[in-house]
């Protein structure tokens, strides 16, 4: 199915990946709703901890509130 750019309403970037070696960059996408956001975060954390290659994570979420968006980050 084809989606144009109007489907993405907001983009939030926490950490920029170093794009120095694109051939070995692994992109992982999660399509979740607010009920599975915590589970996806656990999966993503495990992947980061156990991977030996650079990873870029993409989360596609139908909606998110400010509390969930900043949960786990120290301000």
Secondary structure, 3 states (H helix, E strand, C coil): CCCCHHHCCCCCCCCCCCCCCHHHCEEEEEEECCCCHHHHHHHHHHHHHHCCCCEEEEEEECCCCHHHHHCCCCC
